């Protein structure tokens, strides 16, 4: 009998749901830019900068935060990511002007480090022959966000 390490199945559905929420938060602005521009008294293209701010800051902040949180337990890093995302949502929702909206979106983007954390946990906690399926389930949330 060969020795096998015991693998605890990661909560893939929860990881997928987290990705659904985060990705929906990233993409939802495309459908409501007209309302945002009217509420803030700016042009639609100016309001659209909130999407650009999110995208650029995700590309910069998520990798930096992953490195900076490398010594934390992954559970703590996930909680931090979700906390930053939630705080950014609150700031964005309450924003009376474009500057504060952009600030909230940058804060939200820091929470995007959730995705690579859960992808790593899915791979680490799944037997090798099931890793592809595990990753597809984790990223299903992002795919579903396009529909939402």
HUURDA-V859427 format. One record per backbone hydrogen bond with DSSP energy under -1.0 kcal/mol. NH is the residue of the N-H (numbers start at 1). CO is the residue of the C=O. E is the energy in kcal/mol with one decimal. If there is no record, write none. Layout:
# HUURDA-V859427
NH	CO	E
NH	CO	E
This chain:
# HUURDA-V859427
12	10	-2.3
15	11	-2.1
16	12	-2.6
17	13	-2.3
18	14	-2.5
19	15	-2.2
20	16	-2.3
21	17	-2.3
22	18	-2.5
23	19	-2.7
24	20	-2.3
25	21	-2.2
26	22	-1.5
27	23	-2.2
28	24	-2.3
30	27	-1.4
31	28	-1.2
32	29	-1.2
36	32	-2.2
37	33	-2.9
38	34	-2.1
39	35	-2.6
40	36	-2.5
41	37	-1.1
42	37	-2.0
47	43	-2.4
48	44	-2.2
49	46	-1.2
50	47	-1.9
51	48	-1.3
52	48	-1.3
53	49	-3.2
54	50	-1.7
55	51	-2.4
56	52	-2.8
57	53	-2.2
58	54	-2.2
59	55	-1.9
60	56	-1.3
61	57	-3.6
62	58	-1.5
64	60	-1.3
65	61	-3.2
66	62	-2.0
67	63	-1.9
68	64	-2.6
69	65	-2.0
70	67	-1.3
72	69	-1.5
77	73	-2.2
78	74	-2.6
79	75	-2.1
80	76	-2.4
81	77	-2.5
82	78	-2.7
83	79	-2.3
84	80	-2.7
85	81	-2.3
86	82	-2.5
87	83	-2.6
88	84	-2.4
89	85	-1.9
90	86	-2.2
91	87	-2.5
92	88	-2.5
93	89	-2.7
94	90	-1.9
101	97	-1.9
102	98	-2.8
103	99	-2.0
104	100	-2.5
105	101	-2.4
106	102	-2.1
107	103	-2.2
108	104	-2.6
109	105	-2.1
110	106	-1.1
111	108	-1.4
112	109	-1.6
113	110	-1.3
114	111	-2.0
115	112	-1.1
117	113	-1.5
118	114	-2.7
119	115	-2.1
120	116	-2.1
121	117	-2.2
122	118	-2.5
123	119	-2.0
124	120	-2.7
125	121	-2.2
126	123	-1.1
130	127	-2.5
134	130	-2.2
135	131	-2.7
136	132	-2.2
137	133	-2.1
138	134	-2.2
139	135	-2.5
143	139	-1.9
144	140	-2.8
145	141	-1.3
148	144	-2.1
